[in-house]
Amino acid sequence: MSTTPHRLRDAPAFLFVYALVIAAFTVSALGGLDVARVALKPVPVLVLFVWVRRAAPRDGMTARLLFGLALCALGDVVIETGRFVPGLVAFLVGHLGYIAAFVHEERALALGRAVAFGLWGVVAIALLWGGLGEMKVPVILYTATICAMMWRASALLGGGRGWASLIVAGAVLFAVSDTVIAIDRFRLPFAAARVIILSLYWLGQPLIAAGAVSRPSRA
């Protein structure tokens, strides 16, 4: 059975390809190459999918995480073609896959940790409320889901799971990215939003993947 260091040996190669594709996407976006931009948008997450599929322990948590990554890649391409609500649905289901992965690994409620993330959701909805219009219910549902995703990631902490800190950091960055999307779309549009959103998203996802790959295999 592979040890954790052995399973991490391909990390530099995968992360190099991940960064290279992001660079190619950026050049395409800046150059107005729309076909290339749309085609490249889901590829970074698909690179992470291949890495996790190749290197992470083959168990229930990994299977559920792979489902989440696949839905995020789908959401990437759908949103990049301008279909916001279908893309939102894809990411919502992707977050549910992450939640299922984290719950599969740790079923303890950790209700104390839920408080901070619940407060995050309340503050976010209060900030966005005036601009939501007909999107109130979908945004509340999505916000509750990302808060639950962060909570269940935080429930992994402890018990000798050093790798869980990577997943928590990635989950929080992912959620901040989603929150910035909502602020930009429904409350206060600003020029740097897309750069911030993608930077946080592309920092968060490999941390989640790295945490999954770093998990020791169970005997």
N, CA, C and O of each residue as an XYZ file, in Angstrom:
876
protein
N       0.843     -1.194      0.000
C       0.000      0.000      0.000
C       0.879      1.245      0.000
O       1.864      1.305      0.737
N       0.532      2.250     -0.827
C       1.363      3.434     -0.970
C       1.376      4.263      0.297
O       0.343      4.445      0.942
N       2.544      4.762      0.651
C       2.633      5.680      1.777
C       2.318      7.088      1.298
O       2.324      7.357      0.097
N       2.040      7.991      2.243
C       1.699      9.358      1.871
C       2.828     10.038      1.106
O       2.552     10.623      0.058
N       4.100     10.000      1.565
C       5.172     10.643      0.783
C       5.271     10.099     -0.628
O       5.523     10.852     -1.568
N       5.074      8.797     -0.785
C       5.148      8.192     -2.111
C       4.041      8.743     -3.004
O       4.267      8.993     -4.188
N       2.852      8.932     -2.449
C       1.733      9.429     -3.237
C       1.879     10.909     -3.570
O       1.222     11.395     -4.491
N       2.719     11.630     -2.848
C       2.929     13.051     -3.109
C       4.038     13.323     -4.124
O       4.283     14.477     -4.476
N       4.703     12.286     -4.592
C       5.880     12.516     -5.436
C       5.523     13.181     -6.761
O       6.362     13.866     -7.345
N       4.295     12.994     -7.249
C       3.898     13.600     -8.515
C       3.312     14.993     -8.341
O       2.944     15.637     -9.323
N       3.220     15.470     -7.089
C       2.590     16.768     -6.839
C       3.229     17.899     -7.645
O       2.493     18.675     -8.254
N       4.567     18.038     -7.683
C       5.143     19.150     -8.450
C       4.748     19.140     -9.924
O       4.483     20.192    -10.505
N       4.708     17.969    -10.519
C       4.361     17.880    -11.939
C       2.915     18.305    -12.176
O       2.632     19.080    -13.089
N       2.006     17.796    -11.353
C       0.599     18.154    -11.521
C       0.372     19.641    -11.263
O      -0.381     20.285    -11.993
N       1.005     20.186    -10.246
C       0.813     21.598     -9.932
C       1.453     22.488    -10.988
O       0.969     23.591    -11.244
N       2.539     22.019    -11.604
C       3.134     22.777    -12.707
C       2.168     22.838    -13.891
O       1.964     23.901    -14.478
N       1.580     21.703    -14.235
C       0.613     21.680    -15.332
C      -0.598     22.552    -14.978
O      -1.111     23.287    -15.821
N      -1.039     22.460    -13.739
C      -2.157     23.279    -13.250
C      -1.868     24.763    -13.477
O      -2.701     25.482    -14.029
N      -0.685     25.224    -13.050
C      -0.311     26.628    -13.215
C      -0.154     26.995    -14.689
O      -0.512     28.099    -15.100
N       0.376     26.074    -15.473
C       0.578     26.338    -16.894
C      -0.751     26.558    -17.610
O      -0.867     27.454    -18.447
N      -1.749     25.746    -17.284
C      -3.063     25.900    -17.910
C      -3.710     27.215    -17.493
O      -4.337     27.888    -18.311
N      -3.559     27.580    -16.224
C      -4.089     28.862    -15.761
C      -3.434     30.013    -16.520
O      -4.102     30.979    -16.889
N      -2.131     29.907    -16.750
C      -1.434     30.940    -17.518
C      -1.972     31.008    -18.948
O      -2.162     32.094    -19.494
N      -2.215     29.847    -19.547
C      -2.747     29.817    -20.913
C      -4.150     30.415    -20.960
O      -4.490     31.137    -21.897
N      -4.957     30.117    -19.957
C      -6.299     30.709    -19.872
C      -6.200     32.228    -19.771
O      -6.939     32.950    -20.440
N      -5.288     32.706    -18.938
C      -5.131     34.147    -18.742
C      -4.735     34.840    -20.030
O      -5.272     35.897    -20.361
N      -3.794     34.247    -20.762
C      -3.373     34.816    -22.048
C      -4.558     34.838    -23.022
O      -4.757     35.816    -23.742
N      -5.340     33.754    -23.038
C      -6.498     33.686    -23.925
C      -7.524     34.758    -23.574
O      -8.084     35.408    -24.457
N      -7.768     34.939    -22.266
C      -8.736     35.941    -21.836
C      -8.273     37.348    -22.183
O      -9.061     38.165    -22.659
N      -6.998     37.631    -21.945
C      -6.467     38.964    -22.237
C      -6.408     39.232    -23.740
O      -6.534     40.373    -24.186
N      -6.216     38.177    -24.499
C      -6.110     38.330    -25.944
C      -7.427     38.250    -26.683
O      -7.457     38.353    -27.909
N      -8.526     38.067    -25.949
C      -9.829     37.990    -26.588
C     -10.054     36.715    -27.370
O     -10.875     36.690    -28.287
N      -9.342     35.658    -27.027
C      -9.484     34.370    -27.723
C     -10.582     33.565    -27.025
O     -10.300     32.716    -26.179
N     -11.827     33.841    -27.389
C     -12.959     33.324    -26.624
C     -13.071     31.808    -26.654
O     -13.378     31.191    -25.633
N     -12.828     31.203    -27.802
C     -12.946     29.742    -27.891
C     -11.915     29.079    -26.982
O     -12.244     28.150    -26.246
N     -10.683     29.546    -27.029
C      -9.634     28.997    -26.174
C      -9.941     29.261    -24.698
O      -9.730     28.393    -23.850
N     -10.436     30.456    -24.399
C     -10.755     30.813    -23.011
C     -11.800     29.862    -22.429
O     -11.633     29.346    -21.323
N     -12.864     29.639    -23.172
C     -13.928     28.743    -22.692
C     -13.417     27.309    -22.586
O     -13.718     26.608    -21.620
N     -12.643     26.876    -23.581
C     -12.132     25.503    -23.567
C     -11.175     25.259    -22.413
O     -11.152     24.169    -21.842
N     -10.387     26.267    -22.068
C      -9.369     26.096    -21.020
C      -9.930     26.264    -19.605
O      -9.326     25.780    -18.648
N     -11.055     26.929    -19.458
C     -11.538     27.267    -18.122
C     -11.685     26.052    -17.193
O     -11.273     26.141    -16.037
N     -12.253     24.918    -17.644
C     -12.398     23.783    -16.721
C     -11.146     22.939    -16.557
O     -11.096     22.067    -15.690
N     -10.131     23.189    -17.383
C      -8.982     22.277    -17.412
C      -8.188     22.263    -16.105
O      -7.774     21.182    -15.686
N      -7.945     23.405    -15.428
C      -7.206     23.316    -14.169
C      -7.842     22.354    -13.164
O      -7.144     21.562    -12.531
N      -9.160     22.424    -13.022
C      -9.815     21.518    -12.070
C      -9.766     20.076    -12.573
O      -9.679     19.144    -11.772
N      -9.820     19.888    -13.875
C      -9.688     18.527    -14.412
C      -8.291     17.964    -14.153
O      -8.138     16.762    -13.939
N      -7.276     18.823    -14.173
C      -5.926     18.383    -13.802
C      -5.915     17.891    -12.356
O      -5.317     16.860    -12.048
N      -6.583     18.638    -11.471
C      -6.668     18.212    -10.071
C      -7.450     16.909     -9.952
O      -7.112     16.051     -9.137
N      -8.499     16.761    -10.767
C      -9.283     15.522    -10.770
C      -8.379     14.330    -11.066
O      -8.428     13.314    -10.372
N      -7.554     14.465    -12.100
C      -6.654     13.365    -12.477
C      -5.661     13.088    -11.353
O      -5.376     11.931    -11.045
N      -5.135     14.146    -10.742
C      -4.175     13.973     -9.646
C      -4.802     13.232     -8.474
O      -4.225     12.277     -7.955
N      -5.991     13.679     -8.056
C      -6.659     13.026     -6.929
C      -7.012     11.586     -7.288
O      -6.834     10.680     -6.474
N      -7.508     11.376     -8.498
C      -7.877     10.020     -8.925
C      -6.652      9.107     -8.935
O      -6.756      7.925     -8.608
N      -5.505      9.646     -9.305
C      -4.283      8.843     -9.407
C      -3.637      8.589     -8.049
O      -3.135      7.494     -7.795
N      -3.648      9.606     -7.166
C      -2.784      9.551     -5.993
C      -3.500      9.416     -4.653
O      -2.896      8.934     -3.695
N      -4.749      9.817     -4.550
C      -5.431      9.773     -3.249
C      -5.864      8.339     -2.919
O      -6.013      7.515     -3.821
N      -6.064      8.041     -1.638
C      -6.557      6.716     -1.273
C      -7.869      6.402     -1.992
O      -8.714      7.282     -2.151
N      -8.036      5.199     -2.410
C      -9.244      4.823     -3.151
C     -10.324      4.394     -2.159
O     -10.473      3.218     -1.828
N     -11.057      5.388     -1.707
C     -12.093      5.119     -0.702
C     -13.265      6.039     -0.938
O     -13.308      6.778     -1.922
N     -14.229      5.986     -0.014
C     -15.456      6.752     -0.183
C     -15.242      8.252     -0.202
O     -15.906      8.959     -0.960
N     -14.337      8.747      0.611
C     -14.098     10.182      0.614
C     -13.560     10.644     -0.728
O     -14.016     11.653     -1.267
N     -12.602      9.922     -1.268
C     -12.023     10.291     -2.551
C     -13.067     10.244     -3.660
O     -13.106     11.141     -4.502
N     -13.910      9.220     -3.679
C     -14.936      9.098     -4.714
C     -15.885     10.294     -4.685
O     -16.248     10.830     -5.732
N     -16.279     10.703     -3.498
C     -17.190     11.839     -3.372
C     -16.505     13.154     -3.741
O     -17.122     14.045     -4.325
N     -15.227     13.262     -3.394
C     -14.476     14.458     -3.748
C     -14.291     14.554     -5.259
O     -14.372     15.644     -5.826
N     -14.047     13.433     -5.908
C     -13.928     13.426     -7.357
C     -15.225     13.873     -8.017
O     -15.203     14.591     -9.016
N     -16.344     13.452     -7.463
C     -17.640     13.909     -7.962
C     -17.732     15.428     -7.849
O     -18.153     16.100     -8.791
N     -17.339     15.967     -6.696
C     -17.370     17.411     -6.509
C     -16.484     18.142     -7.492
O     -16.888     19.160     -8.054
N     -15.276     17.635     -7.710
C     -14.357     18.260     -8.672
C     -14.942     18.231    -10.087
O     -14.833     19.210    -10.825
N     -15.554     17.122    -10.460
C     -16.139     17.024    -11.796
C     -17.243     18.059    -11.985
O     -17.346     18.668    -13.049
N     -18.071     18.261    -10.958
C     -19.150     19.246    -11.059
C     -18.603     20.670    -11.073
O     -19.176     21.548    -11.719
N     -17.510     20.901    -10.373
C     -16.881     22.223    -10.431
C     -16.340     22.503    -11.831
O     -16.461     23.622    -12.330
N     -15.751     21.508    -12.458
C     -15.264     21.684    -13.826
C     -16.421     21.984    -14.772
O     -16.304     22.828    -15.660
N     -17.537     21.286    -14.575
C     -18.726     21.564    -15.376
C     -19.211     22.989    -15.136
O     -19.525     23.711    -16.082
N     -19.270     23.393    -13.857
C     -19.685     24.750    -13.536
C     -18.777     25.787    -14.157
O     -19.244     26.839    -14.593
N     -17.470     25.503    -14.205
C     -16.513     26.426    -14.817
C     -16.873     26.723    -16.261
O     -16.939     27.885    -16.662
N     -17.104     25.681    -17.039
C     -17.350     25.894    -18.460
C     -18.724     26.507    -18.695
O     -18.893     27.308    -19.615
N     -19.711     26.141    -17.874
C     -21.060     26.695    -18.048
C     -21.069     28.184    -17.727
O     -21.630     28.978    -18.483
N     -20.454     28.566    -16.618
C     -20.409     29.978    -16.262
C     -19.592     30.776    -17.272
O     -19.927     31.921    -17.573
N     -18.526     30.183    -17.795
C     -17.679     30.904    -18.749
C     -18.411     31.182    -20.051
O     -18.030     32.087    -20.792
N     -19.458     30.417    -20.341
C     -20.265     30.677    -21.534
C     -21.422     31.626    -21.234
O     -22.289     31.831    -22.083
N     -21.444     32.207    -20.031
C     -22.433     33.230    -19.702
C     -23.715     32.728    -19.084
O     -24.647     33.512    -18.905
N     -23.801     31.454    -18.749
C     -25.033     30.904    -18.160
C     -24.832     30.799    -16.645
O     -24.397     29.772    -16.123
N     -25.162     31.894    -15.963
C     -24.834     32.013    -14.544
C     -25.624     31.029    -13.684
O     -25.037     30.312    -12.873
N     -26.939     30.985    -13.849
C     -27.757     30.148    -12.962
C     -27.460     28.662    -13.157
O     -27.279     27.967    -12.158
N     -27.397     28.125    -14.397
C     -26.997     26.715    -14.531
C     -25.610     26.443    -13.952
O     -25.367     25.390    -13.363
N     -24.699     27.412    -14.130
C     -23.373     27.246    -13.536
C     -23.433     27.221    -12.031
O     -22.724     26.450    -11.384
N     -24.290     28.077    -11.463
C     -24.486     28.097    -10.013
C     -24.988     26.743     -9.518
O     -24.553     26.254     -8.475
N     -25.907     26.141    -10.275
C     -26.447     24.825     -9.897
C     -25.337     23.772     -9.922
O     -25.252     22.935     -9.023
N     -24.492     23.813    -10.945
C     -23.390     22.841    -11.030
C     -22.450     22.983     -9.842
O     -22.040     21.985     -9.249
N     -22.107     24.220     -9.492
C     -21.230     24.423     -8.343
C     -21.916     24.037     -7.037
O     -21.269     23.517     -6.128
N     -23.208     24.283     -6.937
C     -23.952     23.871     -5.744
C     -23.847     22.367     -5.548
O     -23.573     21.894     -4.445
N     -24.067     21.618     -6.624
C     -23.971     20.156     -6.527
C     -22.532     19.748     -6.236
O     -22.298     18.783     -5.509
N     -21.555     20.484     -6.802
C     -20.161     20.201     -6.490
C     -19.849     20.387     -5.019
O     -19.154     19.567     -4.420
N     -20.361     21.462     -4.434
C     -20.177     21.678     -3.000
C     -20.818     20.552     -2.186
O     -20.276     20.130     -1.164
N     -21.968     20.073     -2.643
C     -22.614     18.956     -1.951
C     -21.741     17.704     -2.007
O     -21.703     16.923     -1.056
N     -21.036     17.518     -3.130
C     -20.093     16.410     -3.218
C     -18.972     16.553     -2.211
O     -18.576     15.571     -1.583
N     -18.451     17.766     -2.044
C     -17.415     18.000     -1.051
C     -17.944     17.726      0.356
O     -17.275     17.089      1.169
N     -19.152     18.216      0.628
C     -19.748     17.977      1.944
C     -19.867     16.481      2.199
O     -19.522     15.999      3.278
N     -20.358     15.749      1.202
C     -20.498     14.296      1.361
C     -19.142     13.643      1.623
O     -19.045     12.709      2.418
N     -18.089     14.137      0.949
C     -16.745     13.590      1.159
C     -16.288     13.821      2.589
O     -15.762     12.910      3.229
N     -16.484     15.028      3.091
C     -16.014     15.359      4.441
C     -16.819     14.610      5.507
O     -16.267     14.159      6.511
N     -18.123     14.485      5.278
C     -18.959     13.754      6.232
C     -18.606     12.273      6.228
O     -18.641     11.621      7.272
N     -18.268     11.746      5.065
C     -17.861     10.338      4.999
C     -16.633     10.077      5.855
O     -16.507      9.014      6.463
N     -15.727     11.047      5.903
C     -14.497     10.894      6.681
C     -14.721     11.160      8.170
O     -14.101     10.510      9.011
N     -15.600     12.106      8.504
C     -15.824     12.475      9.907
C     -17.299     12.813     10.119
O     -17.802     13.808      9.597
N     -17.979     11.971     10.890
C     -19.422     12.153     11.107
C     -19.757     12.959     12.365
O     -20.915     13.326     12.565
N     -18.771     13.237     13.209
C     -19.034     14.035     14.408
C     -19.575     15.403     14.004
O     -19.090     16.008     13.049
N     -20.581     15.890     14.733
C     -21.257     17.126     14.350
C     -20.371     18.364     14.454
O     -20.459     19.255     13.610
N     -19.528     18.431     15.466
C     -18.675     19.612     15.669
C     -19.493     20.892     15.590
O     -19.150     21.816     14.852
N     -20.588     20.936     16.363
C     -21.520     22.059     16.278
C     -20.868     23.380     16.673
O     -21.240     24.435     16.158
N     -19.906     23.327     17.577
C     -19.232     24.563     17.966
C     -18.564     25.243     16.787
O     -18.510     26.471     16.715
N     -18.052     24.439     15.860
C     -17.385     24.999     14.682
C     -18.388     25.521     13.659
O     -18.042     26.321     12.790
N     -19.633     25.061     13.770
C     -20.654     25.524     12.827
C     -21.044     26.970     13.073
O     -21.518     27.648     12.161
N     -20.848     27.454     14.306
C     -21.321     28.791     14.663
C     -20.652     29.865     13.813
O     -21.329     30.731     13.258
N     -19.328     29.811     13.709
C     -18.609     30.840     12.955
C     -19.038     30.852     11.496
O     -19.205     31.920     10.907
N     -19.217     29.674     10.909
C     -19.588     29.620      9.499
C     -21.055     30.001      9.300
O     -21.416     30.562      8.266
N     -21.896     29.699     10.285
C     -23.276     30.160     10.237
C     -23.340     31.680     10.276
O     -24.136     32.295      9.568
N     -22.497     32.281     11.108
C     -22.435     33.737     11.185
C     -21.968     34.320      9.850
O     -22.486     35.342      9.399
N     -20.994     33.670      9.225
C     -20.530     34.074      7.894
C     -21.739     34.185      6.959
O     -21.905     35.188      6.265
N     -22.577     33.150      6.947
C     -23.730     33.138      6.055
C     -24.714     34.247      6.365
O     -25.230     34.895      5.454
N     -24.980     34.470      7.643
C     -25.926     35.520      8.044
C     -25.423     36.893      7.595
O     -26.182     37.685      7.036
N     -24.154     37.166      7.841
C     -23.579     38.460      7.453
C     -23.597     38.617      5.935
O     -23.911     39.692      5.426
N     -23.263     37.555      5.216
C     -23.247     37.635      3.753
C     -24.635     37.942      3.201
O     -24.782     38.810      2.341
N     -25.651     37.236      3.688
C     -27.010     37.460      3.195
C     -27.501     38.851      3.575
O     -28.169     39.508      2.777
N     -27.180     39.309      4.785
C     -27.577     40.655      5.202
C     -26.957     41.709      4.284
O     -27.602     42.697      3.933
N     -25.700     41.487      3.901
C     -25.003     42.425      3.029
C     -25.609     42.432      1.628
O     -25.711     43.483      0.994
N     -26.009     41.263      1.152
C     -26.481     41.133     -0.216
C     -27.967     41.399     -0.381
O     -28.423     41.637     -1.499
N     -28.718     41.365      0.681
C     -30.179     41.270      0.641
C     -30.832     42.284     -0.296
O     -31.686     41.920     -1.104
N     -30.444     43.529     -0.195
C     -31.102     44.570     -0.969
C     -30.954     44.417     -2.468
O     -31.756     44.970     -3.221
N     -29.963     43.691     -2.918
C     -29.745     43.553     -4.353
C     -30.133     42.207     -4.927
O     -29.934     41.970     -6.118
N     -30.681     41.316     -4.112
C     -30.933     39.955     -4.579
C     -32.173     39.826     -5.459
O     -32.194     38.997     -6.369
N     -33.184     40.612     -5.212
C     -34.400     40.524     -6.019
C     -34.973     39.119     -6.048
O     -35.219     38.522     -5.000
N     -35.189     38.583     -7.264
C     -35.763     37.245     -7.411
C     -34.768     36.131     -7.101
O     -35.130     34.955     -7.095
N     -33.510     36.502     -6.842
C     -32.487     35.495     -6.562
C     -32.338     35.213     -5.069
O     -31.404     34.520     -4.665
N     -33.239     35.735     -4.249
C     -33.102     35.553     -2.797
C     -33.002     34.088     -2.400
O     -32.077     33.708     -1.683
N     -33.929     33.267     -2.848
C     -33.949     31.857     -2.434
C     -32.719     31.106     -2.950
O     -32.064     30.417     -2.169
N     -32.382     31.217     -4.250
C     -31.173     30.517     -4.708
C     -29.900     30.947     -3.980
O     -29.059     30.108     -3.657
N     -29.750     32.254     -3.720
C     -28.532     32.724     -3.066
C     -28.492     32.284     -1.605
O     -27.427     31.931     -1.097
N     -29.637     32.300     -0.924
C     -29.676     31.800      0.457
C     -29.284     30.317      0.476
O     -28.483     29.894      1.310
N     -29.845     29.543     -0.437
C     -29.534     28.110     -0.503
C     -28.055     27.886     -0.782
O     -27.417     27.044     -0.150
N     -27.512     28.645     -1.732
C     -26.103     28.481     -2.085
C     -25.202     28.898     -0.930
O     -24.211     28.229     -0.636
N     -25.548     30.010     -0.272
C     -24.745     30.477      0.861
C     -24.767     29.458      1.991
O     -23.735     29.181      2.602
N     -25.937     28.902      2.269
C     -26.023     27.872      3.308
C     -25.155     26.670      2.953
O     -24.556     26.048      3.830
N     -25.093     26.349      1.671
C     -24.306     25.190      1.237
C     -22.812     25.435      1.405
O     -22.094     24.558      1.885
N     -22.330     26.629      1.012
C     -20.890     26.867      1.164
C     -20.507     26.965      2.640
O     -19.403     26.578      3.023
N     -21.420     27.483      3.470
C     -21.132     27.518      4.911
C     -21.074     26.104      5.477
O     -20.224     25.799      6.314
N     -21.978     25.242      5.018
C     -21.951     23.844      5.456
C     -20.683     23.149      4.973
O     -20.119     22.317      5.683
N     -20.236     23.487      3.771
C     -19.004     22.895      3.246
C     -17.808     23.258      4.116
O     -16.983     22.402      4.436
N     -17.716     24.545      4.501
C     -16.615     24.964      5.377
C     -16.721     24.303      6.747
O     -15.714     23.879      7.314
N     -17.932     24.215      7.275
C     -18.142     23.594      8.588
C     -17.697     22.136      8.574
O     -16.980     21.689      9.470
N     -18.131     21.393      7.543
C     -17.780     19.973      7.509
C     -16.284     19.782      7.247
O     -15.696     18.806      7.712
N     -15.659     20.717      6.496
C     -14.200     20.657      6.354
C     -13.532     20.857      7.703
O     -12.585     20.147      8.041
N     -14.025     21.833      8.486
C     -13.429     22.111      9.794
C     -13.612     20.954     10.759
O     -12.810     20.778     11.676
N     -14.665     20.159     10.563
C     -14.898     19.004     11.430
C     -13.810     17.944     11.273
O     -13.656     17.076     12.132
N     -13.054     18.015     10.173
C     -11.967     17.047      9.952
C     -10.760     17.325     10.843
O      -9.940     16.436     11.072
N     -10.645     18.554     11.347
C      -9.468     18.936     12.133
C      -9.386     18.128     13.425
O     -10.404     17.794     14.032
N      -8.179     17.826     13.827
C      -7.957     17.050     15.044
C      -7.797     15.572     14.739
O      -7.913     15.144     13.591
N      -7.533     14.809     15.767
C      -7.394     13.369     15.603
C      -6.180     12.974     14.785
O      -6.173     11.918     14.153
N      -5.144     13.820     14.792
C      -3.937     13.493     14.045
C      -4.036     13.718     12.553
O      -3.173     13.264     11.802
N      -5.076     14.412     12.108
C      -5.244     14.660     10.675
C      -4.579     15.972     10.282
O      -5.259     16.979     10.084
N      -3.275     15.965     10.170
C      -2.582     17.177      9.766
C      -2.986     17.645      8.380
O      -2.988     18.844      8.102
N      -3.328     16.703      7.508
C      -3.736     17.025      6.141
C      -5.019     17.835      6.091
O      -5.286     18.520      5.104
N      -5.827     17.761      7.167
C      -7.129     18.436      7.155
C      -6.988     19.949      7.097
O      -7.880     20.634      6.597
N      -5.877     20.479      7.602
C      -5.692     21.935      7.564
C      -5.617     22.434      6.125
O      -6.061     23.546      5.838
N      -5.065     21.634      5.218
C      -5.045     22.003      3.806
C      -6.458     22.078      3.246
O      -6.793     22.999      2.502
N      -7.277     21.108      3.605
C      -8.650     21.084      3.118
C      -9.439     22.253      3.674
O     -10.213     22.874      2.946
N      -9.258     22.568      4.955
C      -9.976     23.706      5.544
C      -9.568     25.005      4.863
O     -10.423     25.820      4.514
N      -8.268     25.204      4.671
C      -7.802     26.419      3.999
C      -8.377     26.518      2.590
O      -8.814     27.588      2.166
N      -8.376     25.413      1.873
C      -8.932     25.411      0.521
C     -10.421     25.684      0.508
O     -10.914     26.425     -0.343
N     -11.148     25.084      1.455
C     -12.594     25.293      1.526
C     -12.927     26.753      1.813
O     -13.856     27.308      1.227
N     -12.171     27.372      2.710
C     -12.419     28.782      3.046
C     -12.116     29.677      1.846
O     -12.889     30.589      1.552
N     -11.009     29.434      1.150
C     -10.693     30.238     -0.032
C     -11.762     30.079     -1.113
O     -12.145     31.055     -1.758
N     -12.234     28.873     -1.306
C     -13.303     28.599     -2.267
C     -14.556     29.393     -1.880
O     -15.189     30.016     -2.733
N     -14.904     29.367     -0.597
C     -16.097     30.066     -0.133
C     -15.947     31.582     -0.243
O     -16.903     32.278     -0.583
N     -14.755     32.090      0.043
C     -14.525     33.532     -0.118
C     -14.687     33.915     -1.591
O     -15.274     34.952     -1.899
N     -14.174     33.087     -2.498
C     -14.331     33.331     -3.924
C     -15.809     33.432     -4.294
O     -16.215     34.353     -5.003
N     -16.609     32.484     -3.813
C     -18.042     32.504     -4.093
C     -18.720     33.736     -3.493
O     -19.628     34.304     -4.099
N     -18.282     34.141     -2.316
C     -18.858     35.313     -1.669
C     -18.545     36.580     -2.459
O     -19.387     37.469     -2.586
N     -17.328     36.651     -2.987
C     -16.953     37.814     -3.809
C     -17.794     37.844     -5.093
O     -18.184     38.917     -5.551
N     -18.071     36.678     -5.669
C     -18.957     36.624     -6.838
C     -20.296     37.271     -6.506
O     -20.806     38.088     -7.272
N     -20.860     36.902     -5.362
C     -22.172     37.427     -4.977
C     -22.119     38.934     -4.729
O     -23.021     39.669     -5.131
N     -21.061     39.381     -4.070
C     -20.923     40.826     -3.809
C     -20.828     41.590     -5.122
O     -21.481     42.619     -5.299
N     -20.014     41.083     -6.040
C     -19.836     41.746     -7.325
C     -21.123     41.753     -8.145
O     -21.418     42.731     -8.831
N     -21.879     40.679     -8.077
C     -23.067     40.550     -8.919
C     -24.298     41.232     -8.334
O     -25.113     41.797     -9.063
N     -24.423     41.174     -7.011
C     -25.681     41.616     -6.397
C     -25.568     42.862     -5.524
O     -26.587     43.467     -5.190
N     -24.355     43.258     -5.150
C     -24.234     44.367     -4.216
C     -23.351     45.506     -4.725
O     -23.803     46.647     -4.813
N     -22.118     45.208     -5.053
C     -21.170     46.266     -5.395
C     -20.212     45.781     -6.480
O     -19.124     45.298     -6.169
N     -20.603     45.905     -7.744
C     -19.696     45.490     -8.810
C     -18.385     46.289     -8.773
O     -18.395     47.499     -8.546
N     -17.267     45.605     -8.996
C     -15.987     46.312     -9.006
C     -15.041     45.662    -10.008
O     -15.137     44.468    -10.295
N     -14.128     46.472    -10.534
C     -13.323     46.070    -11.685
C     -12.437     44.863    -11.418
O     -12.234     44.033    -12.304
N     -11.908     44.760    -10.206
C     -10.950     43.693     -9.904
C     -11.622     42.386     -9.493
O     -10.936     41.428     -9.137
N     -12.945     42.335     -9.535
C     -13.667     41.173     -8.998
C     -13.231     39.863     -9.659
O     -12.959     38.885     -8.961
N     -13.161     39.829    -10.988
C     -12.853     38.570    -11.674
C     -11.466     38.051    -11.314
O     -11.275     36.850    -11.124
N     -10.510     38.952    -11.221
C      -9.157     38.538    -10.850
C      -9.151     37.953     -9.439
O      -8.536     36.914     -9.199
N      -9.829     38.610     -8.516
C      -9.883     38.137     -7.124
C     -10.614     36.801     -7.042
O     -10.158     35.871     -6.376
N     -11.749     36.717     -7.723
C     -12.560     35.493     -7.684
C     -11.757     34.296     -8.185
O     -11.698     33.261     -7.520
N     -11.141     34.438     -9.352
C     -10.407     33.313     -9.918
C      -9.143     32.994     -9.132
O      -8.776     31.827     -8.995
N      -8.479     34.018     -8.617
C      -7.271     33.772     -7.826
C      -7.592     32.961     -6.581
O      -6.890     31.998     -6.270
N      -8.649     33.340     -5.864
C      -9.038     32.612     -4.655
C      -9.485     31.188     -4.993
O      -9.120     30.236     -4.304
N     -10.266     31.054     -6.044
C     -10.764     29.747     -6.473
C      -9.614     28.831     -6.862
O      -9.569     27.667     -6.462
N      -8.682     29.368     -7.650
C      -7.568     28.542     -8.124
C      -6.508     28.308     -7.050
O      -5.661     27.430     -7.215
N      -6.534     29.059     -5.968
C      -5.703     28.739     -4.809
C      -6.384     27.711     -3.914
O      -5.724     26.845     -3.340
N      -7.694     27.810     -3.799
C      -8.432     26.927     -2.901
C      -8.520     25.491     -3.375
O      -8.318     24.560     -2.595
N      -8.822     25.308     -4.653
C      -9.033     23.947     -5.157
C      -7.799     23.048     -5.018
O      -7.950     21.902     -4.595
N      -6.576     23.511     -5.355
C      -5.429     22.608     -5.177
C      -5.123     22.313     -3.720
O      -4.551     21.265     -3.419
N      -5.489     23.214     -2.798
C      -5.298     22.905     -1.384
C      -6.211     21.759     -0.955
O      -5.792     20.868     -0.217
N      -7.460     21.786     -1.421
C      -8.377     20.683     -1.121
C      -7.836     19.384     -1.718
O      -7.830     18.341     -1.064
N      -7.383     19.465     -2.968
C      -6.830     18.265     -3.616
C      -5.595     17.761     -2.888
O      -5.436     16.556     -2.693
N      -4.712     18.682     -2.483
C      -3.493     18.281     -1.771
C      -3.820     17.617     -0.447
O      -3.169     16.648     -0.056
N      -4.831     18.137      0.248
C      -5.246     17.511      1.491
C      -5.740     16.100      1.267
O      -5.443     15.195      2.048
N      -6.502     15.912      0.188
C      -7.014     14.570     -0.124
C      -5.896     13.609     -0.470
O      -5.910     12.456     -0.038
N      -4.929     14.069     -1.243
C      -3.803     13.215     -1.629
C      -2.914     12.912     -0.424
O      -2.314     11.839     -0.353
N      -2.826     13.844      0.522
C      -1.958     13.675      1.695
C      -2.531     12.712      2.730
O      -1.818     12.281      3.637
N      -3.801     12.374      2.605
C      -4.407     11.467      3.585
C      -3.736     10.094      3.529
O      -3.516      9.549      2.447
N      -3.414      9.542      4.696
C      -2.866      8.190      4.689
C      -3.931      7.167      4.335
O      -5.098      7.320      4.695
N      -3.528      6.136      3.637
C      -4.455      5.055      3.326
C      -4.795      4.301      4.600
O      -3.955      4.115      5.480
N      -6.029      3.878      4.673
C      -6.447      3.064      5.829
C      -6.073      1.618      5.589
O      -6.142      1.097      4.476
N      -5.681      1.003      6.666
C      -5.276     -0.408      6.548
C      -6.477     -1.275      6.224
O      -6.341     -2.490      6.085
